[in-house]
Amino acid sequence: MWYGVFLWALVSSLFFHVPAGLLALFTLRHHKYGRFMSVSILLMGIVGPITAGILTSAAIAGVYRAAGKEMIPFEALTLGTGQTFCVVLVSFLRILATL
């Protein structure tokens, strides 16, 4: 059960972070240190869901297991992409708060 939510969180995170990393790499390719920012964006898109995504997916699966409910694949999709949406939303709000 947790594996489905985790995979959707990982795939949806990569869906957001790979284009952002490639765009950063393309626009900052001539900058001395800026090109390494794209690597950090790509790593954040992979490492973030692996570390935090596993924990939150396991917590969601634990609640479902304790409630005795079965999780259909659409629920896993919704919860996994919801995790990514929350991470993207918090990331944008954090940047705007520093301006």
N, C-alpha and C positions, 0 to 999 in steps of 0.2 A: 504494500500500500504506500509506504513512504517513498519507494523507489520511483513510482509514477510521478508523484508530485515533484520529487527532486529532479527527474529528467526534464520535466516541463519547465522548471525554474532555470535549469542550466541552458536549455535550448533557447528560451526566451531572453535570457541574459546575453547569450552570445548574439542573438538577433539584434540587440541594441548596441553592444559593445564592439563587435567586429566592424560595422560600418563607421562608428565613431573613431576607432583606432586607425582604420585605413585613411579616413579623412584627415586625421591629425598627422599621420605619417606623410601623406601627400602634401599637405600645406606647410609642414615644418621640416621637410626633408633637407633643406639647406641650412637650417639653424644648427648651431654647434651643440646645444643641449636639448633643444626642443624636440628633436626626433626621438629621444628616449621617453618622452611623455606618451607617445603612442604605444610604446611597449607597456608602460604602466597601465594604460587604459585597457589594453588587451588582457593583461594579467589580472586586473580587477574584475574583468568580465568572466574569468575562469575561476580564479581563486575564491572570490566572494561567494558564488553559489556553492562551491565545493565545501567551504567551511561553514558558513551560516546557513546555507540552503539545506545541508544535511540535518542540522539541528532543528530548524523550523519544520522541515518535512517530517522528521521523526516525531516532533511534538504534535503536529496535525494528525499524523497516523495514530499516535497514542490516544488522542481524544476520540477519534473514530472507533478505535478498538475498544476503549472503555465504554463507549456508548453502544457497542454491539452493532454498529452500522457497517454496511459494505460501501466501498467507494467505487462509483462508476468512473470510467475513463474521462468523461467530460468534467466531473468534479476535480479530478487530478489536474486537468488542463487549466481549469479556472483558478485553482489554488496556486499552482506553479507560476502561471503568468501574473497572478495577483501579487505574489512575492516580488517578482521582478518590477512590477509597476510601482509597488511601495518603495523599493530601493531607488528607482529612477526619480520618483517624486521627491523623496528626501534629499537626493543628490542635488536636484535643481533648486530646492528651497534653501539648502545650506549655502549654495553659491550666491543666491540672491540676497541672503541675509548679511553677507560680508561686504556687499557693495555700498 
